[in-house]
Amino acid sequence: MKKVKSKPYKLLAISLILSFTGYLNMAAAPEEGLWAGAEKVLITPQTPIPMSGYGSRKGPFKGIHDDVFARVLVVSDGEAKAAIISVEVIGISNSFWGECTALITKETGIPKEHILLSAVHNHGGPAIRVYNNDESPEVLAYVEGLKNKLVSATKSAIKKLSPATIGAGKGECKMNINRVAPDGKGGMALGRNPYGPCDHEVGVLRVNDSSGNILAVLVNWPCHAVVLGPGNSLITGDWPGAASNFIENELGEGVIAPVIVGASGDINPIYGPHIDFEITSSYAFGKDAIGEDLAKESMRIVKGIITSPKGNISAQQRIISLPLKEEKTIKGQQPGDIKNDSLKVRLSALKIGNIVLTGVSGEVFNQISVKMRAQSPYTNTFMVTHCNGSCGYLVTEDAYDIGGYEVRSTRVQTSAEKAIIETLLDMIAEL
């Protein structure tokens, strides 16, 4: 057989193609070891729309006290990627979660199981929940725009992926208090209860670049973002926005500091919630005072965190079904979230090296998180609530005998505490 020689220009073309393909592969899948990238995007509405958090509010917001943002942290181990997304809105509806994560997966390849899409639960943000498509065109346009911004921010974080080291630490912030309090009439109501259990733990993830410079600081703390009350008509990120802004301003340009809210279904800030920027200046500083205190404690924790360039990423999600109360229709119910007389709750677990973030699609009582974390085999285990959907209050077993607003509001019978703890621990064991 006659041997055919390849022409030089063909060999050059093949070489260029292989080189370009290798570049694409490198961009899609970083080399072994941890990589990280972060992004921050403005999500303040440009057109006045209704606010979320209090049913007594009428009409659109009147102005902007402080801007609201979404922050994204993407991590990679060279093969798997994960995205942690913090949004300064009151909640992530099941429909919003489904549509937004589908777009993120389509555009980035990150599977939905590897996405923690969480709200900080600020009661001074824009309305984003769509139930029967009866919102104004302005609201619908904002919701669609928000989805696109979260997708774009995640893509931008991926483009910024660079070799990184990651570590975690813990501390304490006592600017929160149990809110299930005696009402003076033999019952329980929303208030301040210094005798009730309250989780003060602050969990912090430190993300460095290869030179040891801080890329991101992820803060986990349990507290309702309700410093500002129903009388407030100005857009605000409340204490989570204040904490993120304080850390970013102190650590310098380029640092992203997402807040992910812990189990705080029965925890309020020590200031509020009946505070209004317009009517009174008394305690109106509360969001900044809490934000500053939490930020300072977070930065103290950061200094003691030892980071590592090694670690694998794994994640999973599960749906648990909890039996409903006898009432078939409950205020705030979303189409599709109740089926066969049970409430669907989405649980998530994301492991980065020896750090575990667990997610629950509801407002969880703090002792459920405390008990779960105490039983986890990983010291740095944290819980993120209002995460990957919404299903309302999920209370402890003993809360049903105590009573209160949250017990009246929860959609499920007793069983949430055990189901959440056991399922999350089982998921952690499989990661």
N, C-alpha and C positions, 0 to 999 in steps of 0.2 A: 504494500500500500504506500502511496506517495505521501510523504509528510508535508503538511501545509503550514507555513509559517504565518503567525499573526502579524499584522501590520502594526507598526509602533503606535499610530494614532488610535487604533482600536484598543491596544493595551492601556493607553493613557485614559481613554474614555471609561473603560471598565474600572480602572483604579479610582477615578473621580467619583463614579457612581457608588463604589463600595465605601469610599471615604464619607460621602454625603449621607449614605445610609447609616454608617456608624455614628455620625453626628446626631442624626435623628434619634437613634436608639439611646444615645447617651443623654439626650435632652429628655426623653420619655422615661428612662430608667437610670437614675444616677448610679455611680459606682457603689460598691459595698461600703457599709458604714452609714451613720445617720446624716441626713440632709434636712434642711429646713428653709422655709421661706414664709414671709408674713406680709399682709397687706391691710390697709385701712381705707374705708370708703365712706364718704358723706351720704347719709340717707335722710337728711332733713327734707320734708316736703316743701316744694317750691310754691305750691298752691294750697290755701287753707282747706283742710279736710277735718272731719271729726277726730276726736282723740279717744284713746282706749283707757279703760280702767274703772270708770265710774258711770253707772247708768243715768245718774242725775244730770250729767252734762248735756247741754243742748247747743247745737250749732257747731261750726268749725272752730279751730284754735284761733286765738286773737293775735298771737305773735310768737316769737322764738326767744326764750330765755337763754338756752344754750343748745348748740347743734347736737344731733344724734348721729351715731356712726355704727357701722358694722366692721368687725375685725376678723381676719382669717389667719389661721396658722396651719400650714401644710407641712407634714413631716414625711420622710421617706427613709426606708432602710436599704435602698438600692433595688428592691423588687416591689414591695408594697408601699402604697401611699395612703395617707389619711388626712382628713381636713377637720379642723375644729373651728367652728364659725359662731361668733358671738354677735347678736343683733340687738340693738337698743330699741326694742319694741316689747309690748306686753306678753306676746305669746306667738307660737308657731302652730297654726291650725294643721290638722291632718292633711287637708287638701293642699295647703301651701307647701308643707314638707314634701309630699309626694311629687308635686310638680317641680319644685325647685331642685330637689336632689336628683330627679330624673334628668334635668337639664345639666346639672353639674357632672353627672356620670357621663352623659353624652359628649360633653365638651372636654372633659379632662380624663376620662377613663377611671376615675376613683369610684369604686362601687359604693352603693348607698350604705352598706354595712360599715364602711370606713368613714362615714361622715357623721359628725355630731353637730347638728344645726340647732342652736339653743338661743332662747330669748332671755334677756336680763330681767324681764317682767317689770319694767318701769311703767308707772301709771300716768306718765306725762308725755307719752309718745303718740304717734299717729295710729289710727285704726287701720288694721290690715286684714282682718278676718272677713271672709266672704262666705255667706251662708246660702242665700237664695238669689244671688246676683241682683239684689235690690239696692245696693249701694250706688252712690252717685258715680257718674263717669270719672270724676276726679279721683275717687277712692280706688276704683278699678284700675285706672291708669297708674296710680302710685304703686299698687300691689304688683302689677306687671313689671314696672320699672325696678322695684326692689328685687324681684327675682333675677332680673338681668344684671343688676349691680352685684349681687352675691356670686353669680356665675363668673362675671368679669373679675371680681376681686380674687376668687379662687384661682382662676387662670393666671392672674398676675403673680400671686404667691408662688405658684408652680414655676413660673419663669425666673423667680428669684431664688430658687432652690440652690443651696450651696452647702459644702461640708459643715456640719454642726456638731455640737456636743449638747446634751440635754440632762438635766437633773431635777430633783424635786425636794421640797422641804415643807415644814409646817410651823405655824405659829398660832397666835390668838388675837382676836379683836372682839372687845366686849361692847361694841356700839349697837348691839342687838339685844332683844328681849322677847321672852315668850309672850304671845298676845292673847291667849285664851284665859280670860280673867273673870273673876266673880263680878256679877252685875248688881249686887246688893239686894237682889230679889229672889235669891235662892237658885239662880241660874248662872250661865256663863255667856259672855259676850266678848266682842273685840275690845281689847284694852292693853294694859301692861301688867304682867304677872311675874314678879321677881322670884316667886316660889316655883314656877313651872320650869320644866327642863328646857335648856337653850344651848345649842351647839355653837361655840365660839371659834371653832377651828378654822384657820386660814391655811389653805393649801396653795402652794406656788410651784409652777414649773419655770425653770430658767433655761433659756435657749441661747447658746453662744455661737458665734461664727468660729472658724478654725483658728482665729487669732485671739480668741477669748473675749471678744467684744460682745455685748448683749444684743441679740436680735429681737427677742421677745420675752415678755414676762406674762405668764398666764396665771390669773388669780381666781381662786375658788373660795367663796364664803357664803354662808346661808343667811339671807335676809330679804324680806320683801322690799322692793324699791318703791316705797310709798311715803317718802318724806313729804312730798307735795300731795295735797288732798284734792277732793272733788271740786273745790272752789277754784283751783288753779286752771287757767285757760292758756298757759304758755307752754310750748314744747320744751321738754327737758329730759336729759338722760338720767336725772335723779342721782343718787349716790354712786351707781355703777359708772355712769359717765364721768362723774367727778373723780373717782378713783383712777380710772384709765387715763384721763387727761393729766392728772397729777404725776403719775408714774412716767408717762411719756415726756412731759415737760422737764422732769427732774433728770431723767436718764439721757435725754438728748434726742436730736433728730434721727429718725430711722427706726427707733425702738417702737414696737407695737405691743400694747398691753391689754389683751382681751380679758374681760371679767366673765366668768361662768358661774351662775348662781347655784348654790348648794340647796339642800333640802330645807325649805323655809316656809312650808305651808302654815306653820303655827308660830312664825317668828317675824317681828316687825323691827324697824329701826327705833332707836331711843327717841328720835325726833319725829314728829308727825303722827298720823298722816293728815291731820286737818290744818294744813298750812297752805297759804296762798301768796304767791309773789306780789300780787296786786293789792290785796286788802291789808296785809300786815307784814311787817319786816321781822316780827318776833319769830325766832327759830327758822326763818327762811334761809338762814345760812346752814341749816342742818345737813343738807345734802353734801355741801362742801366740807363740813366738819367731819362727817362720817367718811366721805371719800378720802380726805387727807389722812385720817387716822389709819384706815385700812391700807392706803398706799404706803405710808411710812412703815407699817408693820411688814408689808410685803417686801419692801426694799431691804429691811433688816434681815428678813429670811433669805432673800436673794444672796446676800453677802456670804452666808454660810453654806450655800448649796454647792456640792461637788458634782460637776457634770462629766458625762462620759460620751465618747464618740460611737460607742457600740450599743447594739440592741436591735431586736426584731420587732416588727409591727404586725399585730394580729387583731382582728375584731369580729364581732358578730352581733346580730340583733335577734330578738325573739318577741313574739306577741303572746301575752298572757290574757286570759279571759276571766274577769271577775264578776261574780253574780250581782245583778242589779237589786236596788231597793224595789219595793213593790210599785212605787210610782213609775209609770212607763215614760212619762214626759217630764224632763227636768230642765230647768232654766239653763240656757247656754249650750244645750245639746246640739251637736253638729250632725248633719246628715251623714249616715254611713258609719258613725263611730259606735253605734249600738246594734248588735245583731244577736238573735237567738237568746234574748233576755240576759245578755252579758255585756260588759264594757271591755273594749279592747285597749290594752295598755302596751305601748311599745317600750321594751327595755333594750339598752345598748351597752356594749362593753368594748372598750378600746385599750389595748396594751401597747405601750411604747417602752421597750426594754423591761424594766421592773416597775414601771409606773402604770397604774390602771385608772382609767376614767370610766365611770359607769353613768349611763343616762337613763332618765325616766321621763316619759311624756306626760307629766302631771305635776301638781303641787303637793309635794311630799312632806309629811311631818318629820321634824328633824331627828327624832329618835330612831326612825327606820334607817336613816343613813348611818347614824352612830353605831347601831347594832351590826349593820352589814359590814362597815369598815373594820370593826373590831374582830370580825371573824375571817376577814380576807387574809390570805397567806402573804399578801404584799403590803408592806408598811405604808407605801405611798399609794393608797387607794382613795379615790375621791368620787363624790356623786354630783352629777350635773342634772338639774331639773329643768322643766319647760323645754325639754330636749326631744327633738324628732317627733313633734306632734303635741297634741293637747287632749287631756281627758279629765281635767278638774282635780279636785282635792282627793288625796289618798292618805288616810289617817291611820293612826296606830289602833290596836285592838282596844286598849283601855280608854281611848278617846270617846267611844260610843257611850260609855257610862257617864263620862264627865259632861259631854254635850258641848254646845257652842255653835258659832256660825259655820265653821268648817264641817262639822258633823252633819248639820242640817243641809249643807250644800253638796256634800259628797254623793256621788251617784251609786255607790256600791255598798253592799252589806259588809259585815266584818269578814276579813280575809286578805285585804290588801297587804298588810304588814308581812305576814308569813310568805305570801306568794312572791312579793318583790325581793325579799332578802334571800330566800332559798333559790330563786331562779337566777338572780345576779351572781350569787356565789358559785352556782353550777356553771354559769357562763364563764366566770373568771377561771375556774378550774380547767376549762377546755381551751383557753386561749394559749 
